[in-house]
Amino acid sequence: MRLIAIYLNDHLAGSTAGLELARRALGANRGTMFEAPLARLATEIGEDREALMDVMARLEVARDPLKVWAGWLAEKGGRLKLNGRPTGYSPLSRVLELEVLAVAVEGKHALWRTLAHVAAGDARLQGVDLEALARRADRQRRLIERERLRATELAFGAPS
């Protein structure tokens, strides 16, 4: 149980960072063609984070506030990367944010699949549809990839 608690708290930290990143990307893309897909993604990432916290509560895993804070801080630190502009948002920012979100969603997919595998039959998780959460992560990954390709065309030019 100790290892699953560490694992779940690591994913909670990652989901905290991912949610902050999705919200930041959404804020920076208001009024663009990326707004609607990023709004959907931010909402779903928030719902997935809530689902993770529900799983943790059902398994009686306490949240580690230090890890949650570290996830939040890691996202804030990611804002310091160079993006080709001395200040502000650039087309490269969008590409990099989408790539980081893609990695985060892959990790989340692995989380749901792992829980479905190791917690199969655990009565405490009755009513948690881990397979549906994994399928949603798949859909999110496809959405991110579609938007990432659009962002790369804007940032680097259309393919020749």
N, C-alpha and C positions, 0 to 999 in steps of 0.2 A: 504494500500500500504506500510505503514511503516513496518508492520510485514513481508510481503513478501520480502522486501529489506533486513531485518535482516536475514531471512531464506536463501535467495540466497547468501548473503555474508558469512554466516556460511558454506555453501556448497562450496563456492569458496575457503575458507580457507582450508577446508578438501581436496578439489581436488588438491590444491597446495601441501599439505603434501603428499597426495597419489602419485602424479606425481614424487615428489622428491624421495619418497621411492621406487617406481617402477624403476626409473633410477638408484638409488643406488644398488638395488638388481640385476639389469641387469649388471651393471659394475662389481659387485662381482662374477658374474656367467658366465663371458665370457669364452668360450671354454668348457662349461659343457653342459649336456643334458638340462639344464634349460634356456640356452641362448635364443633359438628361442621363446619359449612361453613367456618369460619375455620381449623380444623385442616387440613382438606383443602387449602384455599388456601395456607396457609403451607408445607405439604409440597410442593405443586406448584411454588410460587415458588422454593423451595430447589432442586428438581430442575431447573427452568428455568435457574437461575443456574449450576448445574453444567454444563448443556448449553452455555451461553454460554462458560464457561471452557474446555470441550472444543473448541468452535469456535475460540476464540482460540489454543489450543495447536496445533491442526491447521494454522492459518494462520500460526503462528509469530509471534503478536502478544503481546508482553510485557504483563503486567498493570501498570498504573500505580498503585502503592500510595497515592499522594496522592489520586487520584480516588476510589479505594475508601474511603479514610478520609473524604473529603469527603462521600460518599454516606451513610456511617454517621453522621457528625456532623450532616448535614442532617436526618436522621430524628430525632435527639435534640433538635435545635432546634425541630422541629415540635411537641414536647411542651409547649412554652411558650405555645402559643396559648390564648386565653381560651375557656372552654367553659361558662360560666354557673355554675360552682362555684369557690369560692376554692381548693379543693384537691380532688384526686381526679378520678375518671372521671365523666362525665355522659352522658346519652343523646345529646347533641350531639356528644360525642367520637366515638361510634360512627359517626354519620352522616358526619362529616368524614373519619374514617379510611377508610371505605368509598369515599367519593368520590375521595380521593387514590389509593387502590388501583386504582380504575377507570381513572384517568388513566395510572397506571403500567402496567397491563395493556394498555391501548391502545398505549402506546409499545412494549411488548414484542412485541405483534402486528405492529407496523410493522417492528420489527427482523427478525423471522423472515421476513416477506414480502420485505423488502429483500434479505436474504441469499439467499433463494430466487431472486430476480430477478438479482442481480449475480454470484452465485457458481454459477449453474447450470453444470454441467459441470466444475467445479473438482474434480479427483480427490481433493484433500485433504479434502473434505467428504463423500466417499462414505461412506454409512452413517449420516449425520446426516439425519434426516427433518424437514426444515424445515417442510414442509407440515403434518405432524402437530403440530409445536410451535405453528404458527399456529392450527390448529384447537383445540388445548388452550387457547390464549389466548382464543379466541372463547368457549369454554365457561366459562372463568374469568370473563370479562366478564359473561356472562349470570347466573352465580351471584352475582357481586357486586351486580349490579343488583337481583336478587330480594331479597337481604339488605338492600340499601340502602333499598329501599321499605319493608320491614318495620321497619327502624330509624327511618325518618322517621315512620312511624305511631306508634311508641312515643315518639319525641321530641316530635312536634308534634300528635299526636292523629290519629284516623282521619279520612279524608276525609268531608266532609259531603255 
